[in-house]
Amino acid sequence: MRIPRVVVVGAGPVGLTAALVLARSGVPVTVLEAGDGLAAESRASTFHPPSLEMLADLGVLAPLLDRGITSTTFQYRDRRTGPIADLDLSVLADDTAYPFRVQCEQSKLTPILLEALSAHPHAEVLFGQRVVGVDDLEGRPVVRTEAGRAFEAEWVIGADGASSAVRKATGAAFEGITYPERFLVVSTREDLEAALPGIAAVNYVFDPEEWLVLLRTPEHWRILFPTDPASPDEVETDPARVQSRLTGVADLGRDWDLLHASLYNVHQRVADRFRTGRVLLIGDAAHVNNPLGGMGMNSGLHDAVLVARALAPLIAHTGTVEELDAVLSARREVATSYVKAVTHDNWERLRESDEAARQAYHDELRALCADPVASRTYLRRTSMIDSLRPLSTP
């Protein structure tokens, strides 16, 4: 008897996670990756508690913890006056076995997932296979690659990013907004804890003129800046301009030790549907958001696990399409009403120019630190626990 095969497009953390869930369920899976190997870019670097729970269930959390930094707190700061509040995730101890964040680039997770996937003989990852189209979306889909290969599948999962060829093949709309600022991400080997005493591993810095996000990763610090929409790309990435902005963060009396600087546009978009026939969309292929709060990769991992868990029994004839659609509908609701709302609110708060509104929010954050119940409610939301399960009193 022919065993149905799933083709997953994209070997990032989301695609490989979906493939691993399917492979562990006995489903044959082929992952197609456009690149010649796993992406090495830093990209996302924060893992929230629910993601840690899911990775633990898949048997891949321990090596990630070995490679990452465990962060039990994150800090809100004012660019002009200093620390406002340190939020302590330990108040989530009754909500999760992992009441902390792990700071680690996604490029350190993907090799772990790939190794775990290699233990399953019915799973394969093929590199250098850029997908250019998907035919017969309603019947047995056929995935076509730029290299001239065709892969017949029972189901296709598009995890191929914001410019997803799979999504385009389905004709799904991808509506939303593009933020006026581009985001400049700078990586440095400088010790920011020495330059800015008292900071945490994750810091959100309020300022109406130039807000910041400071993130520690195992090998370096990352600093996120907004940029002037009217300023050309080459001006914003000019080394002298980057050094000037870094000096504004902390004057070291010399140039910063700079690893790299990259500039990118930021979008908030959600596909109008996550399933077209036998083709599914997850992660950035289905929804993108600004990075303020670290929810993009995490919500993609949640998509991967929950959708693959619903697809596997359908393939085994123990589940239904209706059950799969219910999961996809819930994931789309999370993208539109939860992730989009939280990350956009973070952007608005960081850049707030009304002094009274800024001070009121700062006072609210200080009050959170003094109230464990309110702090728990707030941190359940920002750590994405509430996106997966309702609040219950421990």
RAZIVEN-V443601 format. One record per residue. N is the residue number from 1. RES is the residue in one letter. D_LAST is the distance of its C-alpha to the last C-alpha in Angstrom with 1 decimal. Layout:
N_RES_D_LAST / N_RES_D_LAST
This chain:
1_M_48.7 / 2_R_47.7 / 3_I_44.0 / 4_P_42.7 / 5_R_42.2 / 6_V_39.8 / 7_V_41.2 / 8_V_38.7 / 9_V_40.4 / 10_G_39.2 / 11_A_38.3 / 12_G_35.8 / 13_P_32.2 / 14_V_31.3 / 15_G_34.3 / 16_L_34.1 / 17_T_30.4 / 18_A_31.3 / 19_A_34.3 / 20_L_32.3 / 21_V_29.9 / 22_L_33.0 / 23_A_35.0 / 24_R_32.3 / 25_S_32.4 / 26_G_36.2 / 27_V_37.2 / 28_P_40.3 / 29_V_39.7 / 30_T_42.0 / 31_V_40.8 / 32_L_43.5 / 33_E_43.4 / 34_A_46.0 / 35_G_46.2 / 36_D_48.1 / 37_G_45.0 / 38_L_41.3 / 39_A_41.0 / 40_A_41.0 / 41_E_40.0 / 42_S_37.0 / 43_R_35.4 / 44_A_31.6 / 45_S_30.0 / 46_T_26.3 / 47_F_23.7 / 48_H_20.1 / 49_P_17.1 / 50_P_17.2 / 51_S_20.9 / 52_L_20.4 / 53_E_18.3 / 54_M_21.1 / 55_L_23.8 / 56_A_22.4 / 57_D_22.5 / 58_L_26.1 / 59_G_27.0 / 60_V_28.1 / 61_L_25.4 / 62_A_27.0 / 63_P_30.3 / 64_L_28.7 / 65_L_26.8 / 66_D_30.2 / 67_R_31.8 / 68_G_29.3 / 69_I_27.9 / 70_T_24.2 / 71_S_23.2 / 72_T_20.1 / 73_T_21.3 / 74_F_23.5 / 75_Q_25.7 / 76_Y_27.2 / 77_R_30.8 / 78_D_33.7 / 79_R_36.9 / 80_R_38.9 / 81_T_36.8 / 82_G_34.5 / 83_P_30.8 / 84_I_28.6 / 85_A_25.0 / 86_D_23.2 / 87_L_19.8 / 88_D_17.7 / 89_L_15.5 / 90_S_14.1 / 91_V_11.3 / 92_L_10.1 / 93_A_9.8 / 94_D_6.3 / 95_D_7.6 / 96_T_11.0 / 97_A_13.4 / 98_Y_15.7 / 99_P_14.5 / 100_F_18.1 / 101_R_21.0 / 102_V_24.1 / 103_Q_27.4 / 104_C_30.0 / 105_E_32.6 / 106_Q_32.3 / 107_S_35.7 / 108_K_34.2 / 109_L_31.9 / 110_T_34.6 / 111_P_36.8 / 112_I_33.9 / 113_L_33.3 / 114_L_37.0 / 115_E_37.3 / 116_A_34.6 / 117_L_36.3 / 118_S_39.7 / 119_A_38.6 / 120_H_38.8 / 121_P_42.5 / 122_H_41.9 / 123_A_40.5 / 124_E_42.7 / 125_V_42.6 / 126_L_45.8 / 127_F_46.6 / 128_G_49.2 / 129_Q_48.5 / 130_R_48.0 / 131_V_47.2 / 132_V_49.5 / 133_G_48.8 / 134_V_47.4 / 135_D_49.7 / 136_D_49.2 / 137_L_45.7 / 138_E_45.6 / 139_G_47.2 / 140_R_47.0 / 141_P_46.4 / 142_V_48.7 / 143_V_47.5 / 144_R_50.5 / 145_T_50.6 / 146_E_53.0 / 147_A_54.4 / 148_G_55.8 / 149_R_53.5 / 150_A_51.9 / 151_F_48.8 / 152_E_48.3 / 153_A_44.7 / 154_E_42.9 / 155_W_40.2 / 156_V_40.1 / 157_I_37.1 / 158_G_37.9 / 159_A_36.1 / 160_D_39.1 / 161_G_37.9 / 162_A_38.6 / 163_S_42.2 / 164_S_41.4 / 165_A_44.6 / 166_V_42.6 / 167_R_41.2 / 168_K_44.7 / 169_A_46.1 / 170_T_43.8 / 171_G_45.0 / 172_A_41.5 / 173_A_41.5 / 174_F_39.6 / 175_E_39.4 / 176_G_37.8 / 177_I_38.9 / 178_T_40.3 / 179_Y_39.5 / 180_P_42.5 / 181_E_41.9 / 182_R_42.1 / 183_F_39.8 / 184_L_41.4 / 185_V_39.5 / 186_V_41.1 / 187_S_40.4 / 188_T_41.6 / 189_R_41.8 / 190_E_41.9 / 191_D_39.4 / 192_L_37.5 / 193_E_35.6 / 194_A_39.1 / 195_A_40.3 / 196_L_37.2 / 197_P_35.8 / 198_G_32.1 / 199_I_31.0 / 200_A_28.0 / 201_A_28.3 / 202_V_27.4 / 203_N_28.9 / 204_Y_29.4 / 205_V_32.4 / 206_F_33.3 / 207_D_37.0 / 208_P_38.9 / 209_E_41.8 / 210_E_40.3 / 211_W_36.5 / 212_L_35.4 / 213_V_32.7 / 214_L_33.0 / 215_L_31.4 / 216_R_31.9 / 217_T_32.5 / 218_P_33.8 / 219_E_37.4 / 220_H_37.6 / 221_W_36.2 / 222_R_36.2 / 223_I_36.9 / 224_L_36.6 / 225_F_39.1 / 226_P_40.0 / 227_T_43.7 / 228_D_46.3 / 229_P_46.8 / 230_A_50.5 / 231_S_50.9 / 232_P_52.3 / 233_D_50.3 / 234_E_53.0 / 235_V_52.7 / 236_E_49.0 / 237_T_49.2 / 238_D_52.4 / 239_P_51.8 / 240_A_53.1 / 241_R_50.8 / 242_V_47.7 / 243_Q_48.8 / 244_S_49.2 / 245_R_45.7 / 246_L_44.3 / 247_T_46.4 / 248_G_44.7 / 249_V_41.3 / 250_A_42.9 / 251_D_46.6 / 252_L_47.3 / 253_G_51.0 / 254_R_51.7 / 255_D_50.6 / 256_W_47.1 / 257_D_46.8 / 258_L_46.1 / 259_L_45.0 / 260_H_45.0 / 261_A_44.5 / 262_S_43.9 / 263_L_43.8 / 264_Y_42.2 / 265_N_41.6 / 266_V_38.1 / 267_H_37.3 / 268_Q_34.6 / 269_R_35.5 / 270_V_34.1 / 271_A_36.2 / 272_D_36.9 / 273_R_36.0 / 274_F_34.4 / 275_R_36.5 / 276_T_40.3 / 277_G_41.5 / 278_R_40.6 / 279_V_39.7 / 280_L_36.2 / 281_L_35.1 / 282_I_32.1 / 283_G_31.3 / 284_D_33.9 / 285_A_36.3 / 286_A_34.1 / 287_H_32.6 / 288_V_33.2 / 289_N_31.7 / 290_N_32.4 / 291_P_30.8 / 292_L_29.1 / 293_G_25.5 / 294_G_26.2 / 295_M_25.2 / 296_G_28.4 / 297_M_28.4 / 298_N_24.7 / 299_S_24.8 / 300_G_27.9 / 301_L_26.2 / 302_H_23.6 / 303_D_26.6 / 304_A_28.3 / 305_V_25.7 / 306_L_24.7 / 307_V_28.3 / 308_A_29.8 / 309_R_27.3 / 310_A_28.5 / 311_L_32.2 / 312_A_32.5 / 313_P_32.1 / 314_L_34.4 / 315_I_37.0 / 316_A_36.6 / 317_H_37.1 / 318_T_33.8 / 319_G_32.3 / 320_T_33.6 / 321_V_34.6 / 322_E_32.6 / 323_E_29.4 / 324_L_30.5 / 325_D_31.3 / 326_A_27.9 / 327_V_26.3 / 328_L_29.0 / 329_S_28.5 / 330_A_24.8 / 331_R_25.8 / 332_R_28.5 / 333_E_26.2 / 334_V_23.9 / 335_A_27.1 / 336_T_28.5 / 337_S_25.7 / 338_Y_23.1 / 339_V_24.9 / 340_K_28.1 / 341_A_26.6 / 342_V_24.5 / 343_T_27.4 / 344_H_30.0 / 345_D_28.2 / 346_N_28.0 / 347_W_31.8 / 348_E_32.5 / 349_R_30.6 / 350_L_32.3 / 351_R_35.7 / 352_E_35.4 / 353_S_38.8 / 354_D_38.3 / 355_E_37.9 / 356_A_36.2 / 357_A_33.6 / 358_R_33.1 / 359_Q_32.6 / 360_A_30.2 / 361_Y_28.0 / 362_H_28.3 / 363_D_27.3 / 364_E_24.2 / 365_L_23.3 / 366_R_24.0 / 367_A_21.8 / 368_L_18.9 / 369_C_19.5 / 370_A_19.4 / 371_D_16.2 / 372_P_13.0 / 373_V_11.0 / 374_A_14.0 / 375_S_14.4 / 376_R_11.1 / 377_T_12.1 / 378_Y_15.5 / 379_L_14.9 / 380_R_12.9 / 381_R_16.2 / 382_T_18.7 / 383_S_17.4 / 384_M_17.6 / 385_I_14.1 / 386_D_14.4 / 387_S_17.8 / 388_L_16.7 / 389_R_13.5 / 390_P_12.1 / 391_L_9.2 / 392_S_6.3 / 393_T_3.8 / 394_P_0.0
